[in-house]
Amino acid sequence: MQRKHLSFSVRVLTALGAGVALGFILQFFFDPESSVIVNAMEWVGIMGTGYVRLLQMIMMPLVFIAILTAFTRIKAAKDVGKISGLVIGMLIVTTIVAGVVGLTSASVFNLSADDIQVGSAEEERGASMEERYANIEADSLPQQIVQLIPTNPFQDLTGARSTSTLGVVIFAAFLGVAYLGVRRKETEAAEMFEKITGAIFSVIMRVVTLILRLTPYGVLAIMTSTVATSDLGAVTTLGTFVIASYVALGVVFLIHLLILLFMGLSPVQYLKKAFPVLAFAFTSRTSAAALPMNIQTQKKLGVPEGTANFAGSFGLSIGQNGCAGVYPAMLAFMIAPTVGQNPLEPGFIAMLLAVIAISSFGVAGVGGGATFAAILVLSAMDLPIALAGLLISIEPLIDMGRTAVNVSGSMVAGIFTSKVKKDLNHDDYRNDELRIDGMESNS
């Protein structure tokens, strides 16, 4: 397909469709838990899981060197604070809006915890989760802020904590600020540092390019495995919740497009260039692995490299619209009546949105991050958390949409920040030329 000069977006879309079709064919002939499917998916996983692992391999080095390089290309230290403030502010605001959308969707569909009918396995899982997290207490805002400060940045580079990405960003930012100070007093040392970081950044980005060329194959394998091994029975049983979730996620994504429209930017052009990364996020269910494509896409949309690096990196752990906004809000609405709380009471809604905003800091950008976010929010609201365990059977299906919305939110934050700072390259945004995988094509 590449030799036939088909665009990157078309190749990814074709792989997505082929993966869905192949997965349903396997579902038709074999039971998802049969040895045939299990063995076959192990081989398919070489490409699917292998591709995700390659992206995860380069993620932390990319975050570190991208932030550091951004500082070497920033003229004034004050720009760092402005960029960070705008990006984080936009991420938090859109997450609060996502929480409102989640509450509204749950209300419109009249969702209730009593309507969730599951089997004994799910009930046992829910009870186990309730017991495990019975005494959990959500950290206060000061405690959460302190926990974001890395005590061992080299440990964070291994991804050991849920907030490791933020830890790496903060460490790189400190080095960047130190570089700005050195640049004023020791010009030669600063120039040497800039050359070294620039060279490392070029090599890292070359590795990213090589990996991204495998995207269509990775999407094909991941989608095949996801569909072939999905529990369609659970999806049917919990169909209303799945539909309500995707309606909410669709509305949040529409809000992203409206934000672009209000800024005078074409939503259609955004969709053209963002499709590959959104498709990958949808299939892989990991915002972290999508980071390289996220940054590349923002740059092709005219976002300066430094801003793209900040928006992509912060978006991994702060203000994830789908996982930290929509999902916890929907669960809170469903569970509140079981403890005699009216979920539409203004005081309850205000408290819930505040908790969602605070808890959105440090949500891991990998599969399962939404469950972690839900546990934090429900615990802070003194609500039982067993429902989060009951819904794990359909987590993969909903998590695909949540992850795509998370990634979209971080890219829109980057575009918004560049637009406010008046350094968005409108020619790049409008240009149909797309060069995501290292080879030019027309989208």
C-alpha positions, 0 to 999 in steps of 0.5 A: 500500500505504501508503494502505491502511494496511499496516504498514511491515514488510508493505510491505518484505516484499512488496517483498522477495518481489516482487523475488525473483520478478521476478529469477527470471523474468528469470533464466528468460528471459534470461542474467544477462550478456545485454545485455537484463539489463545494460541493464534493471538499469541502469534498475532501479539508479536506484531500488536503487543510488540509494536506497543512495546516498541513505542513504550520503549521510546516514550520516556527517552522521548519525553525527557529529551523533547522537554529538554530540547524545547527549553533550548529553543525557547527564547525567554524563561517566561514563555515556559510558565505561560505555555505550561499554564495554558496547556494544564489549564486547558486540560483541566477545563476540558476534563471538568466539561467532560465530567459534566457530559458524563453526568448528563449522559448517565442521566439521559440514559437513566443509568443505575447501578441496579441495572448492571446484571453480571455473573458470579465472576464479576460479582466476586471481582467487585467484592474483591475490589471493594475489600482491597480498597475499602480503606483507601483515602484520596490524597488532599491537593497539597499531598498530590502536589508533593507526590508529583515532585520526583525523588528519583528521576532515574526511577521515573525514567523506568515508568515505575510510578503512575506519575512517572511521566510528570516526574520526568517532565518536571526533572527535564524542566529543572534541567531546562531552567538551569540551561537558561541560566547558564545561557546568560552567563556561560555562552560556550557551555550553553551552546555545547549543551544545545548541540548535544541535546539537539543531536540526541533529539534527532536520533530519538526522533529517527527511532520514532520514525522507524517505529511509526512506519509499523503503525498499520501492521500494529493496528491490524494485529491489535484490532484483530486480537481485541475483537477476537477475544472480546466477550460479546455476551457481556457487551450485550448485557451491559449494552446501555452503559456502553452506548451511554459511554460512547455517546458521552465520549462522542459529545466530548470529541465534538466539543474538541472540534467546536473549540477549534472552530471557535478559534477559526480553525478547520475541524475537518483539517484536524480530523484529516491529520489526527486520524492516524494517532486517534486510530492507534490510540483507539486500538491500543488503549494507551495514551502513553504509547501514542505520545510519539504520534501525538507530538508529530501530529501536533507539529504537522498541525502547526504547533511549535515543537516546544508546545507540542512536547509540553502538551503531549507529555502533560496530557499523559497524566493530567486532565485525561478527558475520557478516563479522568472526566467522563468515566468517573462521573458516570459511575458516581451518578450510578452509585450515588442513589445506592447510598441515598444521595441525589446525583443531580443535587447541585452541591453533589455535582459541584463537589464531584467536578472539583474532585474530578479536577484534582484527581485527574493529576497523575492518572496513568496513560495506560490501560486501566488508568480509568479504573484507577481514576474512578476508584480515587473519585468514588473514594473521595466522594465516600461512594462504594467502589465495587461497580468499578470491578463489575464493569471490568468485563467491558473495560477494553471496549469502552477504554478504546474510545476513552483513550482516543478522546484523551489523546485528542484532548491533549492535542487540542490543548497544544493547538489552543496554547499555540493559538493564544500565544500567536505562534501557530503556523496556520499554513502548516495547519491548512496544508494537506501534506502529511508526513507522519511516518517519515514519508510524504503523502497526501491526506 
